[in-house]
Amino acid sequence: MTPFPDPNPGPQTRYNAALAKTRARIEMTFGQIKGRFQCLKGLRVAPDRACDIIVACAVVHNIATIRKERTPVVEVQPVDDLQPVHLDQPSGRAARDRIVQHNFVY
């Protein structure tokens, strides 16, 4: 998903804020998983094998999280301004607009 380049006040601004917050959470989770599984930092295997390894690490990470195992310390990244990607794909924009209409309009 991409942010709105110049969001209108209201739903588009809320969408951009939610997108930035979600992205920050995902990046933090990736950092925790990479901290827990050092093999992910320089994974050099075939793509299909990499997918299997990443899924296995995610499953074990989720189990460890549920069991409240100690998580590795992850350096917190400052919230960044998402730079919009300007692609000429109307279907993607339409999908984003539907998400905003269904979830960010009060």
Phi and psi restraints in degrees (range 20) as a CNS / XPLOR table:
assign (resid 1 and name C) (resid 2 and name N)
       (resid 2 and name CA) (resid 2 and name C) 1.0 -118.7 20.0 2
assign (resid 2 and name N) (resid 2 and name CA)
       (resid 2 and name C) (resid 3 and name N) 1.0 149.9 20.0 2
assign (resid 2 and name C) (resid 3 and name N)
       (resid 3 and name CA) (resid 3 and name C) 1.0 -76.9 20.0 2
assign (resid 3 and name N) (resid 3 and name CA)
       (resid 3 and name C) (resid 4 and name N) 1.0 163.7 20.0 2
assign (resid 3 and name C) (resid 4 and name N)
       (resid 4 and name CA) (resid 4 and name C) 1.0 -75.1 20.0 2
assign (resid 4 and name N) (resid 4 and name CA)
       (resid 4 and name C) (resid 5 and name N) 1.0 132.5 20.0 2
assign (resid 4 and name C) (resid 5 and name N)
       (resid 5 and name CA) (resid 5 and name C) 1.0 -64.5 20.0 2
assign (resid 5 and name N) (resid 5 and name CA)
       (resid 5 and name C) (resid 6 and name N) 1.0 -44.0 20.0 2
assign (resid 5 and name C) (resid 6 and name N)
       (resid 6 and name CA) (resid 6 and name C) 1.0 -131.4 20.0 2
assign (resid 6 and name N) (resid 6 and name CA)
       (resid 6 and name C) (resid 7 and name N) 1.0 82.1 20.0 2
assign (resid 6 and name C) (resid 7 and name N)
       (resid 7 and name CA) (resid 7 and name C) 1.0 -68.2 20.0 2
assign (resid 7 and name N) (resid 7 and name CA)
       (resid 7 and name C) (resid 8 and name N) 1.0 142.7 20.0 2
assign (resid 7 and name C) (resid 8 and name N)
       (resid 8 and name CA) (resid 8 and name C) 1.0 -73.6 20.0 2
assign (resid 8 and name N) (resid 8 and name CA)
       (resid 8 and name C) (resid 9 and name N) 1.0 151.1 20.0 2
assign (resid 8 and name C) (resid 9 and name N)
       (resid 9 and name CA) (resid 9 and name C) 1.0 -60.1 20.0 2
assign (resid 9 and name N) (resid 9 and name CA)
       (resid 9 and name C) (resid 10 and name N) 1.0 144.6 20.0 2
assign (resid 9 and name C) (resid 10 and name N)
       (resid 10 and name CA) (resid 10 and name C) 1.0 104.6 20.0 2
assign (resid 10 and name N) (resid 10 and name CA)
       (resid 10 and name C) (resid 11 and name N) 1.0 -127.9 20.0 2
assign (resid 10 and name C) (resid 11 and name N)
       (resid 11 and name CA) (resid 11 and name C) 1.0 -57.2 20.0 2
assign (resid 11 and name N) (resid 11 and name CA)
       (resid 11 and name C) (resid 12 and name N) 1.0 -43.2 20.0 2
assign (resid 11 and name C) (resid 12 and name N)
       (resid 12 and name CA) (resid 12 and name C) 1.0 -66.7 20.0 2
assign (resid 12 and name N) (resid 12 and name CA)
       (resid 12 and name C) (resid 13 and name N) 1.0 -39.1 20.0 2
assign (resid 12 and name C) (resid 13 and name N)
       (resid 13 and name CA) (resid 13 and name C) 1.0 -66.6 20.0 2
assign (resid 13 and name N) (resid 13 and name CA)
       (resid 13 and name C) (resid 14 and name N) 1.0 -42.2 20.0 2
assign (resid 13 and name C) (resid 14 and name N)
       (resid 14 and name CA) (resid 14 and name C) 1.0 -64.4 20.0 2
assign (resid 14 and name N) (resid 14 and name CA)
       (resid 14 and name C) (resid 15 and name N) 1.0 -38.9 20.0 2
assign (resid 14 and name C) (resid 15 and name N)
       (resid 15 and name CA) (resid 15 and name C) 1.0 -60.4 20.0 2
assign (resid 15 and name N) (resid 15 and name CA)
       (resid 15 and name C) (resid 16 and name N) 1.0 -49.3 20.0 2
assign (resid 15 and name C) (resid 16 and name N)
       (resid 16 and name CA) (resid 16 and name C) 1.0 -59.4 20.0 2
assign (resid 16 and name N) (resid 16 and name CA)
       (resid 16 and name C) (resid 17 and name N) 1.0 -40.8 20.0 2
assign (resid 16 and name C) (resid 17 and name N)
       (resid 17 and name CA) (resid 17 and name C) 1.0 -65.3 20.0 2
assign (resid 17 and name N) (resid 17 and name CA)
       (resid 17 and name C) (resid 18 and name N) 1.0 -44.1 20.0 2
assign (resid 17 and name C) (resid 18 and name N)
       (resid 18 and name CA) (resid 18 and name C) 1.0 -64.4 20.0 2
assign (resid 18 and name N) (resid 18 and name CA)
       (resid 18 and name C) (resid 19 and name N) 1.0 -39.0 20.0 2
assign (resid 18 and name C) (resid 19 and name N)
       (resid 19 and name CA) (resid 19 and name C) 1.0 -63.5 20.0 2
assign (resid 19 and name N) (resid 19 and name CA)
       (resid 19 and name C) (resid 20 and name N) 1.0 -44.3 20.0 2
assign (resid 19 and name C) (resid 20 and name N)
       (resid 20 and name CA) (resid 20 and name C) 1.0 -64.2 20.0 2
assign (resid 20 and name N) (resid 20 and name CA)
       (resid 20 and name C) (resid 21 and name N) 1.0 -41.6 20.0 2
assign (resid 20 and name C) (resid 21 and name N)
       (resid 21 and name CA) (resid 21 and name C) 1.0 -64.9 20.0 2
assign (resid 21 and name N) (resid 21 and name CA)
       (resid 21 and name C) (resid 22 and name N) 1.0 -43.1 20.0 2
assign (resid 21 and name C) (resid 22 and name N)
       (resid 22 and name CA) (resid 22 and name C) 1.0 -64.6 20.0 2
assign (resid 22 and name N) (resid 22 and name CA)
       (resid 22 and name C) (resid 23 and name N) 1.0 -43.2 20.0 2
assign (resid 22 and name C) (resid 23 and name N)
       (resid 23 and name CA) (resid 23 and name C) 1.0 -62.4 20.0 2
assign (resid 23 and name N) (resid 23 and name CA)
       (resid 23 and name C) (resid 24 and name N) 1.0 -41.0 20.0 2
assign (resid 23 and name C) (resid 24 and name N)
       (resid 24 and name CA) (resid 24 and name C) 1.0 -62.1 20.0 2
assign (resid 24 and name N) (resid 24 and name CA)
       (resid 24 and name C) (resid 25 and name N) 1.0 -42.3 20.0 2
assign (resid 24 and name C) (resid 25 and name N)
       (resid 25 and name CA) (resid 25 and name C) 1.0 -63.9 20.0 2
assign (resid 25 and name N) (resid 25 and name CA)
       (resid 25 and name C) (resid 26 and name N) 1.0 -42.4 20.0 2
assign (resid 25 and name C) (resid 26 and name N)
       (resid 26 and name CA) (resid 26 and name C) 1.0 -64.6 20.0 2
assign (resid 26 and name N) (resid 26 and name CA)
       (resid 26 and name C) (resid 27 and name N) 1.0 -44.2 20.0 2
assign (resid 26 and name C) (resid 27 and name N)
       (resid 27 and name CA) (resid 27 and name C) 1.0 -62.1 20.0 2
assign (resid 27 and name N) (resid 27 and name CA)
       (resid 27 and name C) (resid 28 and name N) 1.0 -38.5 20.0 2
assign (resid 27 and name C) (resid 28 and name N)
       (resid 28 and name CA) (resid 28 and name C) 1.0 -65.3 20.0 2
assign (resid 28 and name N) (resid 28 and name CA)
       (resid 28 and name C) (resid 29 and name N) 1.0 -41.3 20.0 2
assign (resid 28 and name C) (resid 29 and name N)
       (resid 29 and name CA) (resid 29 and name C) 1.0 -65.0 20.0 2
assign (resid 29 and name N) (resid 29 and name CA)
       (resid 29 and name C) (resid 30 and name N) 1.0 -41.8 20.0 2
assign (resid 29 and name C) (resid 30 and name N)
       (resid 30 and name CA) (resid 30 and name C) 1.0 -58.8 20.0 2
assign (resid 30 and name N) (resid 30 and name CA)
       (resid 30 and name C) (resid 31 and name N) 1.0 -41.4 20.0 2
assign (resid 30 and name C) (resid 31 and name N)
       (resid 31 and name CA) (resid 31 and name C) 1.0 -62.5 20.0 2
assign (resid 31 and name N) (resid 31 and name CA)
       (resid 31 and name C) (resid 32 and name N) 1.0 -41.6 20.0 2
assign (resid 31 and name C) (resid 32 and name N)
       (resid 32 and name CA) (resid 32 and name C) 1.0 -64.0 20.0 2
assign (resid 32 and name N) (resid 32 and name CA)
       (resid 32 and name C) (resid 33 and name N) 1.0 -44.0 20.0 2
assign (resid 32 and name C) (resid 33 and name N)
       (resid 33 and name CA) (resid 33 and name C) 1.0 -64.8 20.0 2
assign (resid 33 and name N) (resid 33 and name CA)
       (resid 33 and name C) (resid 34 and name N) 1.0 -42.7 20.0 2
assign (resid 33 and name C) (resid 34 and name N)
       (resid 34 and name CA) (resid 34 and name C) 1.0 -66.4 20.0 2
assign (resid 34 and name N) (resid 34 and name CA)
       (resid 34 and name C) (resid 35 and name N) 1.0 -32.9 20.0 2
assign (resid 34 and name C) (resid 35 and name N)
       (resid 35 and name CA) (resid 35 and name C) 1.0 -68.8 20.0 2
assign (resid 35 and name N) (resid 35 and name CA)
       (resid 35 and name C) (resid 36 and name N) 1.0 -35.9 20.0 2
assign (resid 35 and name C) (resid 36 and name N)
       (resid 36 and name CA) (resid 36 and name C) 1.0 -77.6 20.0 2
assign (resid 36 and name N) (resid 36 and name CA)
       (resid 36 and name C) (resid 37 and name N) 1.0 -35.8 20.0 2
assign (resid 36 and name C) (resid 37 and name N)
       (resid 37 and name CA) (resid 37 and name C) 1.0 -121.4 20.0 2
assign (resid 37 and name N) (resid 37 and name CA)
       (resid 37 and name C) (resid 38 and name N) 1.0 92.2 20.0 2
assign (resid 37 and name C) (resid 38 and name N)
       (resid 38 and name CA) (resid 38 and name C) 1.0 -60.2 20.0 2
assign (resid 38 and name N) (resid 38 and name CA)
       (resid 38 and name C) (resid 39 and name N) 1.0 -24.2 20.0 2
assign (resid 38 and name C) (resid 39 and name N)
       (resid 39 and name CA) (resid 39 and name C) 1.0 -62.4 20.0 2
assign (resid 39 and name N) (resid 39 and name CA)
       (resid 39 and name C) (resid 40 and name N) 1.0 -21.3 20.0 2
assign (resid 39 and name C) (resid 40 and name N)
       (resid 40 and name CA) (resid 40 and name C) 1.0 -77.9 20.0 2
assign (resid 40 and name N) (resid 40 and name CA)
       (resid 40 and name C) (resid 41 and name N) 1.0 -14.5 20.0 2
assign (resid 40 and name C) (resid 41 and name N)
       (resid 41 and name CA) (resid 41 and name C) 1.0 -71.9 20.0 2
assign (resid 41 and name N) (resid 41 and name CA)
       (resid 41 and name C) (resid 42 and name N) 1.0 -27.4 20.0 2
assign (resid 41 and name C) (resid 42 and name N)
       (resid 42 and name CA) (resid 42 and name C) 1.0 -140.4 20.0 2
assign (resid 42 and name N) (resid 42 and name CA)
       (resid 42 and name C) (resid 43 and name N) 1.0 52.3 20.0 2
assign (resid 42 and name C) (resid 43 and name N)
       (resid 43 and name CA) (resid 43 and name C) 1.0 -69.2 20.0 2
assign (resid 43 and name N) (resid 43 and name CA)
       (resid 43 and name C) (resid 44 and name N) 1.0 114.6 20.0 2
assign (resid 43 and name C) (resid 44 and name N)
       (resid 44 and name CA) (resid 44 and name C) 1.0 -124.5 20.0 2
assign (resid 44 and name N) (resid 44 and name CA)
       (resid 44 and name C) (resid 45 and name N) 1.0 76.9 20.0 2
assign (resid 44 and name C) (resid 45 and name N)
       (resid 45 and name CA) (resid 45 and name C) 1.0 -138.8 20.0 2
assign (resid 45 and name N) (resid 45 and name CA)
       (resid 45 and name C) (resid 46 and name N) 1.0 173.3 20.0 2
assign (resid 45 and name C) (resid 46 and name N)
       (resid 46 and name CA) (resid 46 and name C) 1.0 -62.0 20.0 2
assign (resid 46 and name N) (resid 46 and name CA)
       (resid 46 and name C) (resid 47 and name N) 1.0 148.7 20.0 2
assign (resid 46 and name C) (resid 47 and name N)
       (resid 47 and name CA) (resid 47 and name C) 1.0 -53.5 20.0 2
assign (resid 47 and name N) (resid 47 and name CA)
       (resid 47 and name C) (resid 48 and name N) 1.0 -41.8 20.0 2
assign (resid 47 and name C) (resid 48 and name N)
       (resid 48 and name CA) (resid 48 and name C) 1.0 -67.2 20.0 2
assign (resid 48 and name N) (resid 48 and name CA)
       (resid 48 and name C) (resid 49 and name N) 1.0 -34.9 20.0 2
assign (resid 48 and name C) (resid 49 and name N)
       (resid 49 and name CA) (resid 49 and name C) 1.0 -70.0 20.0 2
assign (resid 49 and name N) (resid 49 and name CA)
       (resid 49 and name C) (resid 50 and name N) 1.0 -39.4 20.0 2
assign (resid 49 and name C) (resid 50 and name N)
       (resid 50 and name CA) (resid 50 and name C) 1.0 -60.8 20.0 2
assign (resid 50 and name N) (resid 50 and name CA)
       (resid 50 and name C) (resid 51 and name N) 1.0 -41.4 20.0 2
assign (resid 50 and name C) (resid 51 and name N)
       (resid 51 and name CA) (resid 51 and name C) 1.0 -59.5 20.0 2
assign (resid 51 and name N) (resid 51 and name CA)
       (resid 51 and name C) (resid 52 and name N) 1.0 -44.2 20.0 2
assign (resid 51 and name C) (resid 52 and name N)
       (resid 52 and name CA) (resid 52 and name C) 1.0 -62.4 20.0 2
assign (resid 52 and name N) (resid 52 and name CA)
       (resid 52 and name C) (resid 53 and name N) 1.0 -42.5 20.0 2
assign (resid 52 and name C) (resid 53 and name N)
       (resid 53 and name CA) (resid 53 and name C) 1.0 -65.4 20.0 2
assign (resid 53 and name N) (resid 53 and name CA)
       (resid 53 and name C) (resid 54 and name N) 1.0 -45.2 20.0 2
assign (resid 53 and name C) (resid 54 and name N)
       (resid 54 and name CA) (resid 54 and name C) 1.0 -63.7 20.0 2
assign (resid 54 and name N) (resid 54 and name CA)
       (resid 54 and name C) (resid 55 and name N) 1.0 -43.6 20.0 2
assign (resid 54 and name C) (resid 55 and name N)
       (resid 55 and name CA) (resid 55 and name C) 1.0 -62.4 20.0 2
assign (resid 55 and name N) (resid 55 and name CA)
       (resid 55 and name C) (resid 56 and name N) 1.0 -44.3 20.0 2
assign (resid 55 and name C) (resid 56 and name N)
       (resid 56 and name CA) (resid 56 and name C) 1.0 -61.0 20.0 2
assign (resid 56 and name N) (resid 56 and name CA)
       (resid 56 and name C) (resid 57 and name N) 1.0 -42.3 20.0 2
assign (resid 56 and name C) (resid 57 and name N)
       (resid 57 and name CA) (resid 57 and name C) 1.0 -64.2 20.0 2
assign (resid 57 and name N) (resid 57 and name CA)
       (resid 57 and name C) (resid 58 and name N) 1.0 -39.9 20.0 2
assign (resid 57 and name C) (resid 58 and name N)
       (resid 58 and name CA) (resid 58 and name C) 1.0 -65.0 20.0 2
assign (resid 58 and name N) (resid 58 and name CA)
       (resid 58 and name C) (resid 59 and name N) 1.0 -40.4 20.0 2
assign (resid 58 and name C) (resid 59 and name N)
       (resid 59 and name CA) (resid 59 and name C) 1.0 -64.3 20.0 2
assign (resid 59 and name N) (resid 59 and name CA)
       (resid 59 and name C) (resid 60 and name N) 1.0 -47.3 20.0 2
assign (resid 59 and name C) (resid 60 and name N)
       (resid 60 and name CA) (resid 60 and name C) 1.0 -65.7 20.0 2
assign (resid 60 and name N) (resid 60 and name CA)
       (resid 60 and name C) (resid 61 and name N) 1.0 -36.7 20.0 2
assign (resid 60 and name C) (resid 61 and name N)
       (resid 61 and name CA) (resid 61 and name C) 1.0 -61.9 20.0 2
assign (resid 61 and name N) (resid 61 and name CA)
       (resid 61 and name C) (resid 62 and name N) 1.0 -44.0 20.0 2
assign (resid 61 and name C) (resid 62 and name N)
       (resid 62 and name CA) (resid 62 and name C) 1.0 -63.0 20.0 2
assign (resid 62 and name N) (resid 62 and name CA)
       (resid 62 and name C) (resid 63 and name N) 1.0 -40.6 20.0 2
assign (resid 62 and name C) (resid 63 and name N)
       (resid 63 and name CA) (resid 63 and name C) 1.0 -63.0 20.0 2
assign (resid 63 and name N) (resid 63 and name CA)
       (resid 63 and name C) (resid 64 and name N) 1.0 -44.9 20.0 2
assign (resid 63 and name C) (resid 64 and name N)
       (resid 64 and name CA) (resid 64 and name C) 1.0 -62.7 20.0 2
assign (resid 64 and name N) (resid 64 and name CA)
       (resid 64 and name C) (resid 65 and name N) 1.0 -38.1 20.0 2
assign (resid 64 and name C) (resid 65 and name N)
       (resid 65 and name CA) (resid 65 and name C) 1.0 -65.6 20.0 2
assign (resid 65 and name N) (resid 65 and name CA)
       (resid 65 and name C) (resid 66 and name N) 1.0 -43.7 20.0 2
assign (resid 65 and name C) (resid 66 and name N)
       (resid 66 and name CA) (resid 66 and name C) 1.0 -62.4 20.0 2
assign (resid 66 and name N) (resid 66 and name CA)
       (resid 66 and name C) (resid 67 and name N) 1.0 -39.0 20.0 2
assign (resid 66 and name C) (resid 67 and name N)
       (resid 67 and name CA) (resid 67 and name C) 1.0 -81.4 20.0 2
assign (resid 67 and name N) (resid 67 and name CA)
       (resid 67 and name C) (resid 68 and name N) 1.0 2.4 20.0 2
assign (resid 67 and name C) (resid 68 and name N)
       (resid 68 and name CA) (resid 68 and name C) 1.0 58.5 20.0 2
assign (resid 68 and name N) (resid 68 and name CA)
       (resid 68 and name C) (resid 69 and name N) 1.0 39.8 20.0 2
assign (resid 68 and name C) (resid 69 and name N)
       (resid 69 and name CA) (resid 69 and name C) 1.0 -69.0 20.0 2
assign (resid 69 and name N) (resid 69 and name CA)
       (resid 69 and name C) (resid 70 and name N) 1.0 154.9 20.0 2
assign (resid 69 and name C) (resid 70 and name N)
       (resid 70 and name CA) (resid 70 and name C) 1.0 -64.0 20.0 2
assign (resid 70 and name N) (resid 70 and name CA)
       (resid 70 and name C) (resid 71 and name N) 1.0 132.5 20.0 2
assign (resid 70 and name C) (resid 71 and name N)
       (resid 71 and name CA) (resid 71 and name C) 1.0 -98.8 20.0 2
assign (resid 71 and name N) (resid 71 and name CA)
       (resid 71 and name C) (resid 72 and name N) 1.0 149.3 20.0 2
assign (resid 71 and name C) (resid 72 and name N)
       (resid 72 and name CA) (resid 72 and name C) 1.0 -65.7 20.0 2
assign (resid 72 and name N) (resid 72 and name CA)
       (resid 72 and name C) (resid 73 and name N) 1.0 150.2 20.0 2
assign (resid 72 and name C) (resid 73 and name N)
       (resid 73 and name CA) (resid 73 and name C) 1.0 -73.2 20.0 2
assign (resid 73 and name N) (resid 73 and name CA)
       (resid 73 and name C) (resid 74 and name N) 1.0 128.2 20.0 2
assign (resid 73 and name C) (resid 74 and name N)
       (resid 74 and name CA) (resid 74 and name C) 1.0 -117.0 20.0 2
assign (resid 74 and name N) (resid 74 and name CA)
       (resid 74 and name C) (resid 75 and name N) 1.0 132.2 20.0 2
assign (resid 74 and name C) (resid 75 and name N)
       (resid 75 and name CA) (resid 75 and name C) 1.0 -67.6 20.0 2
assign (resid 75 and name N) (resid 75 and name CA)
       (resid 75 and name C) (resid 76 and name N) 1.0 123.3 20.0 2
assign (resid 75 and name C) (resid 76 and name N)
       (resid 76 and name CA) (resid 76 and name C) 1.0 -76.2 20.0 2
assign (resid 76 and name N) (resid 76 and name CA)
       (resid 76 and name C) (resid 77 and name N) 1.0 127.4 20.0 2
assign (resid 76 and name C) (resid 77 and name N)
       (resid 77 and name CA) (resid 77 and name C) 1.0 -87.0 20.0 2
assign (resid 77 and name N) (resid 77 and name CA)
       (resid 77 and name C) (resid 78 and name N) 1.0 140.1 20.0 2
assign (resid 77 and name C) (resid 78 and name N)
       (resid 78 and name CA) (resid 78 and name C) 1.0 -65.1 20.0 2
assign (resid 78 and name N) (resid 78 and name CA)
       (resid 78 and name C) (resid 79 and name N) 1.0 149.8 20.0 2
assign (resid 78 and name C) (resid 79 and name N)
       (resid 79 and name CA) (resid 79 and name C) 1.0 -63.5 20.0 2
assign (resid 79 and name N) (resid 79 and name CA)
       (resid 79 and name C) (resid 80 and name N) 1.0 125.9 20.0 2
assign (resid 79 and name C) (resid 80 and name N)
       (resid 80 and name CA) (resid 80 and name C) 1.0 -102.3 20.0 2
assign (resid 80 and name N) (resid 80 and name CA)
       (resid 80 and name C) (resid 81 and name N) 1.0 156.5 20.0 2
assign (resid 80 and name C) (resid 81 and name N)
       (resid 81 and name CA) (resid 81 and name C) 1.0 -80.6 20.0 2
assign (resid 81 and name N) (resid 81 and name CA)
       (resid 81 and name C) (resid 82 and name N) 1.0 120.2 20.0 2
assign (resid 81 and name C) (resid 82 and name N)
       (resid 82 and name CA) (resid 82 and name C) 1.0 -72.7 20.0 2
assign (resid 82 and name N) (resid 82 and name CA)
       (resid 82 and name C) (resid 83 and name N) 1.0 126.1 20.0 2
assign (resid 82 and name C) (resid 83 and name N)
       (resid 83 and name CA) (resid 83 and name C) 1.0 -89.5 20.0 2
assign (resid 83 and name N) (resid 83 and name CA)
       (resid 83 and name C) (resid 84 and name N) 1.0 122.3 20.0 2
assign (resid 83 and name C) (resid 84 and name N)
       (resid 84 and name CA) (resid 84 and name C) 1.0 -66.8 20.0 2
assign (resid 84 and name N) (resid 84 and name CA)
       (resid 84 and name C) (resid 85 and name N) 1.0 146.9 20.0 2
assign (resid 84 and name C) (resid 85 and name N)
       (resid 85 and name CA) (resid 85 and name C) 1.0 -96.6 20.0 2
assign (resid 85 and name N) (resid 85 and name CA)
       (resid 85 and name C) (resid 86 and name N) 1.0 126.3 20.0 2
assign (resid 85 and name C) (resid 86 and name N)
       (resid 86 and name CA) (resid 86 and name C) 1.0 -98.2 20.0 2
assign (resid 86 and name N) (resid 86 and name CA)
       (resid 86 and name C) (resid 87 and name N) 1.0 96.3 20.0 2
assign (resid 86 and name C) (resid 87 and name N)
       (resid 87 and name CA) (resid 87 and name C) 1.0 -113.5 20.0 2
assign (resid 87 and name N) (resid 87 and name CA)
       (resid 87 and name C) (resid 88 and name N) 1.0 147.4 20.0 2
assign (resid 87 and name C) (resid 88 and name N)
       (resid 88 and name CA) (resid 88 and name C) 1.0 -94.6 20.0 2
assign (resid 88 and name N) (resid 88 and name CA)
       (resid 88 and name C) (resid 89 and name N) 1.0 67.5 20.0 2
assign (resid 88 and name C) (resid 89 and name N)
       (resid 89 and name CA) (resid 89 and name C) 1.0 -124.9 20.0 2
assign (resid 89 and name N) (resid 89 and name CA)
       (resid 89 and name C) (resid 90 and name N) 1.0 94.2 20.0 2
assign (resid 89 and name C) (resid 90 and name N)
       (resid 90 and name CA) (resid 90 and name C) 1.0 -60.0 20.0 2
assign (resid 90 and name N) (resid 90 and name CA)
       (resid 90 and name C) (resid 91 and name N) 1.0 -31.2 20.0 2
assign (resid 90 and name C) (resid 91 and name N)
       (resid 91 and name CA) (resid 91 and name C) 1.0 -66.5 20.0 2
assign (resid 91 and name N) (resid 91 and name CA)
       (resid 91 and name C) (resid 92 and name N) 1.0 -35.6 20.0 2
assign (resid 91 and name C) (resid 92 and name N)
       (resid 92 and name CA) (resid 92 and name C) 1.0 -67.3 20.0 2
assign (resid 92 and name N) (resid 92 and name CA)
       (resid 92 and name C) (resid 93 and name N) 1.0 -42.3 20.0 2
assign (resid 92 and name C) (resid 93 and name N)
       (resid 93 and name CA) (resid 93 and name C) 1.0 -64.6 20.0 2
assign (resid 93 and name N) (resid 93 and name CA)
       (resid 93 and name C) (resid 94 and name N) 1.0 -39.8 20.0 2
assign (resid 93 and name C) (resid 94 and name N)
       (resid 94 and name CA) (resid 94 and name C) 1.0 -64.1 20.0 2
assign (resid 94 and name N) (resid 94 and name CA)
       (resid 94 and name C) (resid 95 and name N) 1.0 -40.3 20.0 2
assign (resid 94 and name C) (resid 95 and name N)
       (resid 95 and name CA) (resid 95 and name C) 1.0 -64.0 20.0 2
assign (resid 95 and name N) (resid 95 and name CA)
       (resid 95 and name C) (resid 96 and name N) 1.0 -43.6 20.0 2
assign (resid 95 and name C) (resid 96 and name N)
       (resid 96 and name CA) (resid 96 and name C) 1.0 -62.5 20.0 2
assign (resid 96 and name N) (resid 96 and name CA)
       (resid 96 and name C) (resid 97 and name N) 1.0 -42.0 20.0 2
assign (resid 96 and name C) (resid 97 and name N)
       (resid 97 and name CA) (resid 97 and name C) 1.0 -63.3 20.0 2
assign (resid 97 and name N) (resid 97 and name CA)
       (resid 97 and name C) (resid 98 and name N) 1.0 -38.4 20.0 2
assign (resid 97 and name C) (resid 98 and name N)
       (resid 98 and name CA) (resid 98 and name C) 1.0 -64.9 20.0 2
assign (resid 98 and name N) (resid 98 and name CA)
       (resid 98 and name C) (resid 99 and name N) 1.0 -40.3 20.0 2
assign (resid 98 and name C) (resid 99 and name N)
       (resid 99 and name CA) (resid 99 and name C) 1.0 -61.2 20.0 2
assign (resid 99 and name N) (resid 99 and name CA)
       (resid 99 and name C) (resid 100 and name N) 1.0 -44.7 20.0 2
assign (resid 99 and name C) (resid 100 and name N)
       (resid 100 and name CA) (resid 100 and name C) 1.0 -62.5 20.0 2
assign (resid 100 and name N) (resid 100 and name CA)
       (resid 100 and name C) (resid 101 and name N) 1.0 -45.9 20.0 2
assign (resid 100 and name C) (resid 101 and name N)
       (resid 101 and name CA) (resid 101 and name C) 1.0 -62.8 20.0 2
assign (resid 101 and name N) (resid 101 and name CA)
       (resid 101 and name C) (resid 102 and name N) 1.0 -38.1 20.0 2
assign (resid 101 and name C) (resid 102 and name N)
       (resid 102 and name CA) (resid 102 and name C) 1.0 -84.8 20.0 2
assign (resid 102 and name N) (resid 102 and name CA)
       (resid 102 and name C) (resid 103 and name N) 1.0 -22.4 20.0 2
assign (resid 102 and name C) (resid 103 and name N)
       (resid 103 and name CA) (resid 103 and name C) 1.0 -122.5 20.0 2
assign (resid 103 and name N) (resid 103 and name CA)
       (resid 103 and name C) (resid 104 and name N) 1.0 -16.9 20.0 2
assign (resid 103 and name C) (resid 104 and name N)
       (resid 104 and name CA) (resid 104 and name C) 1.0 -121.8 20.0 2
assign (resid 104 and name N) (resid 104 and name CA)
       (resid 104 and name C) (resid 105 and name N) 1.0 1.3 20.0 2
assign (resid 104 and name C) (resid 105 and name N)
       (resid 105 and name CA) (resid 105 and name C) 1.0 -96.6 20.0 2
assign (resid 105 and name N) (resid 105 and name CA)
       (resid 105 and name C) (resid 106 and name N) 1.0 126.8 20.0 2
